[in-house]
Amino acid sequence: MMKAYQFLVTLNYVEPKVWRRFVVPAMLDFYDLHSVIQTSVGWTNSHLFNFIIEDSINDKTLELVADEESVTENFTLAQLYMKNPPEEGSYEFSMYQRIISKQLLLARDVDLNQHVNESPQFTYLYDFGDGWEHTVVFEKVVDDYEYDYPQVLEGEGTCPPEDVGGPPGYDEFKRVIKDKDDPDHGYMKKWAKSQGYKKFNLAKVNSKLKDEWEIICENNSSL
């Protein structure tokens, strides 16, 4: 038995609703959480992501990313602006305000237990082009979790295809897929298959999560 966290992730602005409830070992970090969301929802981890967390204790917005270069660049700019604050009302001043009000960190460097209790609801954004916004809610602590890997408890809804064009593009996609008389129906159906578009299957998702976790553990043990 081990300590774990239960989350609910919901993909916003799509119908029918797409949501997953899952449990992860408590010692994971936010990059691990990103990986679990990807597999649970049905994404293919082909694009950038971030977590947006409102840190009310320190009155800052935390942005957790995978790109170390972005973190370094943001830190450098913040240091520069703090040493030489730009003139109030200028474009540079508006940039300065945005940068100092936000803290950019590597998702891999932030453990879940650092924020889930104080900030139980936050945003996960995947694919900055399509703009897939998810609401993530920390629901509870599970003290007697019997597995050492993440597991989806339940869920509903099919994940949109990658690169479909965000919620508006997905609406158009669904319209074409449902209309066999649409001239683009055949092409769109074939394209969707190439993108891995398929119905949510709880057993298959959990099997994939377990396999991924075993690979991660093997890689970590070899370091």
C-alpha positions as CSV (number, residue, x, y, z in Angstrom):
1,M,0.0,0.0,0.0
2,M,1.2,3.5,-0.7
3,K,0.0,7.1,-0.6
4,A,-1.5,8.4,-3.9
5,Y,-3.5,11.4,-5.3
6,Q,-6.8,11.2,-7.1
7,F,-7.4,13.8,-9.9
8,L,-10.2,14.6,-12.3
9,V,-9.1,16.1,-15.7
10,T,-11.7,17.6,-18.0
11,L,-11.1,18.8,-21.6
12,N,-12.8,22.2,-21.9
13,Y,-14.9,23.5,-24.8
14,V,-15.8,20.2,-26.4
15,E,-19.0,18.2,-26.6
16,P,-19.6,15.4,-25.8
17,K,-17.6,15.9,-22.6
18,V,-14.2,14.3,-22.3
19,W,-13.0,13.6,-18.8
20,R,-10.9,11.1,-16.9
21,R,-10.6,10.3,-13.2
22,F,-7.3,8.8,-12.2
23,V,-4.9,8.0,-9.3
24,V,-1.2,8.5,-9.3
25,P,1.5,7.7,-6.7
26,A,2.0,10.8,-4.6
27,M,5.8,11.0,-5.2
28,L,5.3,12.0,-8.9
29,D,6.2,15.4,-10.3
30,F,4.3,17.6,-12.7
31,Y,6.1,16.2,-15.8
32,D,4.9,12.8,-14.7
33,L,1.4,14.2,-14.3
34,H,1.6,15.6,-17.9
35,S,2.5,12.1,-19.1
36,V,-0.4,10.5,-17.3
37,I,-2.8,13.1,-18.7
38,Q,-1.5,12.5,-22.2
39,T,-2.1,8.7,-22.0
40,S,-5.4,8.9,-20.0
41,V,-7.1,11.5,-22.3
42,G,-5.7,10.0,-25.5
43,W,-3.2,12.5,-26.8
44,T,0.1,11.5,-28.4
45,N,2.5,13.9,-26.7
46,S,3.4,15.5,-30.0
47,H,3.2,19.2,-28.9
48,L,4.3,21.5,-26.1
49,F,2.4,21.9,-22.9
50,N,2.2,23.9,-19.7
51,F,0.5,23.9,-16.4
52,I,-0.8,27.2,-15.0
53,I,-1.1,27.3,-11.2
54,E,-2.3,30.2,-9.2
55,D,-0.1,30.4,-6.2
56,S,-2.2,32.4,-3.8
57,I,0.3,32.1,-0.9
58,N,3.0,33.9,-2.9
59,D,0.6,35.9,-5.1
60,K,2.2,34.5,-8.3
61,T,1.1,32.6,-11.3
62,L,3.3,29.5,-11.8
63,E,3.8,28.2,-15.3
64,L,5.4,24.7,-15.5
65,V,6.9,23.7,-18.8
66,A,9.2,21.1,-20.2
67,D,11.5,23.5,-22.1
68,E,14.6,24.4,-20.1
69,E,15.5,27.2,-22.6
70,S,12.2,29.0,-21.9
71,V,12.8,28.9,-18.2
72,T,16.4,30.3,-18.5
73,E,15.2,33.1,-20.9
74,N,12.4,34.1,-18.5
75,F,14.7,34.2,-15.5
76,T,17.3,36.3,-17.4
77,L,14.6,38.8,-18.5
78,A,13.2,39.0,-15.0
79,Q,16.7,39.8,-13.6
80,L,17.3,42.4,-16.3
81,Y,14.0,44.2,-15.7
82,M,14.4,44.1,-11.9
83,K,17.8,45.7,-12.2
84,N,16.6,48.3,-14.8
85,P,12.8,48.7,-14.4
86,P,11.4,50.2,-17.7
87,E,9.4,53.4,-17.8
88,E,5.9,53.1,-16.6
89,G,3.4,53.1,-19.4
90,S,5.8,51.8,-22.0
91,Y,5.6,48.5,-23.9
92,E,8.6,47.2,-22.0
93,F,6.8,48.0,-18.7
94,S,3.8,45.9,-19.7
95,M,6.3,43.1,-20.5
96,Y,8.0,43.7,-17.1
97,Q,4.7,43.4,-15.2
98,R,3.8,40.1,-17.0
99,I,7.2,38.6,-16.3
100,I,7.5,39.5,-12.6
101,S,3.9,38.3,-11.9
102,K,4.7,34.9,-13.4
103,Q,7.2,32.3,-12.3
104,L,8.4,29.9,-15.0
105,L,9.6,26.5,-13.8
106,L,10.5,23.1,-15.2
107,A,7.6,20.7,-14.6
108,R,10.2,18.0,-13.8
109,D,11.5,20.1,-10.9
110,V,8.2,20.6,-9.2
111,D,6.7,17.7,-7.2
112,L,2.9,17.3,-6.9
113,N,2.9,17.6,-3.2
114,Q,4.4,21.1,-3.4
115,H,1.1,22.5,-4.8
116,V,-1.9,20.2,-4.9
117,N,-3.1,21.0,-1.4
118,E,-2.8,24.8,-1.6
119,S,-3.9,24.9,-5.3
120,P,-6.3,22.0,-5.9
121,Q,-7.5,23.3,-9.2
122,F,-5.3,24.3,-12.1
123,T,-5.0,24.4,-15.9
124,Y,-3.2,22.1,-18.3
125,L,-2.7,23.5,-21.8
126,Y,-1.6,21.1,-24.6
127,D,-0.6,22.1,-28.1
128,F,-0.4,25.9,-28.1
129,G,-1.6,26.0,-31.8
130,D,-4.8,24.1,-31.3
131,G,-5.1,25.3,-27.7
132,W,-6.5,22.3,-25.9
133,E,-7.3,23.6,-22.4
134,H,-7.9,21.1,-19.6
135,T,-9.1,21.8,-16.0
136,V,-7.4,19.5,-13.5
137,V,-8.9,19.1,-10.0
138,F,-7.1,17.4,-7.1
139,E,-9.9,15.5,-5.5
140,K,-8.4,13.6,-2.6
141,V,-5.5,11.7,-1.0
142,V,-5.6,7.9,-1.2
143,D,-3.7,6.5,1.7
144,D,-4.0,2.8,0.8
145,Y,-3.4,2.8,-3.0
146,E,-2.5,-0.8,-3.9
147,Y,-0.5,-0.2,-7.1
148,D,2.8,1.5,-7.7
149,Y,1.7,2.9,-11.1
150,P,-1.0,5.3,-12.3
151,Q,-4.4,4.0,-13.0
152,V,-7.6,5.5,-14.6
153,L,-10.7,4.8,-12.5
154,E,-13.3,6.0,-14.9
155,G,-13.9,8.3,-17.8
156,E,-16.0,9.3,-20.7
157,G,-15.6,10.8,-24.2
158,T,-13.4,10.3,-27.1
159,C,-10.2,12.4,-27.4
160,P,-10.2,14.7,-30.5
161,P,-7.6,13.9,-33.2
162,E,-4.3,15.7,-33.0
163,D,-3.9,18.7,-35.3
164,V,-7.7,19.0,-35.9
165,G,-7.7,22.7,-35.3
166,G,-8.8,23.0,-31.7
167,P,-12.4,23.0,-30.5
168,P,-13.8,24.8,-33.7
169,G,-11.9,22.4,-36.0
170,Y,-13.1,19.5,-33.9
171,D,-16.7,20.7,-34.3
172,E,-16.3,20.8,-38.1
173,F,-14.6,17.4,-38.0
174,K,-17.5,15.8,-36.2
175,R,-20.0,17.4,-38.6
176,V,-18.1,15.9,-41.6
177,I,-17.7,12.5,-40.0
178,K,-21.4,12.2,-39.3
179,D,-22.4,13.3,-42.8
180,K,-21.7,10.4,-45.3
181,D,-22.9,12.7,-48.1
182,D,-20.2,15.3,-47.4
183,P,-17.5,15.3,-50.1
184,D,-14.8,15.3,-47.4
185,H,-16.3,12.4,-45.4
186,G,-14.1,9.7,-46.9
187,Y,-10.9,11.7,-46.6
188,M,-11.7,12.9,-43.1
189,K,-12.4,9.3,-41.9
190,K,-9.1,8.1,-43.3
191,W,-7.2,11.0,-41.8
192,A,-8.8,10.4,-38.4
193,K,-7.7,6.8,-38.5
194,S,-4.1,7.9,-39.3
195,Q,-4.2,10.2,-36.3
196,G,-5.2,7.3,-34.0
197,Y,-8.7,8.6,-33.4
198,K,-10.6,5.9,-31.5
199,K,-13.1,5.5,-28.7
200,F,-11.9,5.6,-25.1
201,N,-11.2,2.1,-23.7
202,L,-10.5,2.0,-20.0
203,A,-8.8,-1.4,-20.0
204,K,-6.5,-0.5,-22.9
205,V,-5.6,2.9,-21.4
206,N,-4.7,1.3,-18.1
207,S,-2.6,-1.4,-19.8
208,K,-0.7,1.3,-21.6
209,L,-0.2,3.3,-18.4
210,K,1.3,0.3,-16.7
211,D,3.6,-0.5,-19.6
212,E,4.8,3.1,-19.7
213,W,5.4,3.2,-16.0
214,E,7.5,0.0,-16.2
215,I,9.7,1.5,-18.9
216,I,10.1,4.7,-16.8
217,C,11.1,2.6,-13.7
218,E,13.6,0.6,-15.8
219,N,15.2,3.7,-17.2
220,N,15.5,5.3,-13.8
221,S,17.1,2.2,-12.3
222,S,19.7,2.2,-15.0
223,L,20.8,5.8,-14.3
